């Protein structure tokens, strides 16, 4: 997680969601931290490299299963 986001209040990462459905994970993330938007992204997709403390990318495989720990950034 970017050090710039260290002062963000609330939960910042969700290791327990690896292996879960991407859409379900996004809903859980947004319910546990109302200050972030969770975005489901297919593994290997091009994404911007900017750091945003109000965004969590949820990387999923072809079966829509979370493959990486979702975290703010």
N, C-alpha and C positions, 0 to 999 in steps of 0.2 A: 504494500500500500504506500502511496506517495506520502512523504513526510508532510507535505502541504495539507493533507487531510487529517492529520493527527488530532486536531482540535474538534473534529466533528463529533457531535454527541450521538449517543445511541450505538447500536451494534454496527460493526464495520466489516465483518467477514462471516461467512456461513459454511464452514467445512462440513457440517453435518448434511448439507444438501447435495454433495457429490453422490451421483447414482440416482438421484430423484428426477422426476419429470421436470423439464425446463420451465413450462408454464406454471406448474405448481410451485416450483422454487421461486420464481419471480413474485408470485402472490405472497408467499411467506416472507420474503425479503421486504417487500413494501409494507406488510403488516407489522413487521418487527422494527422497522425504521421508516417512519413517515416522511423523512426528509430526503429520501432517495427514490429514484425511478429505476426499476430493474428492467433491463433490456435483454431479451433472449437473442443470442447470436450463434450461428452455426460455426463450429470449429473450422478454422482455415479461412474464414471471411476476412476481408480487409476492414480494418477499423482505424479510426483516427488515433493519434498518439497523445492527444491532449489529456490532461489530468482534470477530472471533474469530481468534486467532492459530493455531488448530488446524483451520481450515476453508479450503478452496479451492472456490469456485463455478466450475463449468465451464458457461458459457453457450453453448447450442447453438440452431441454427435448426430449422425444420420437418423438415429432412433429417438431424438429429442431428449436424451438423457444428459444430465449435467456431468461434464468431464473434468472441470477445474473448480477450485474453491472460488465461489463468487466473493468479490470484495470491492469496496468503494475505490473509485479511481477512474 
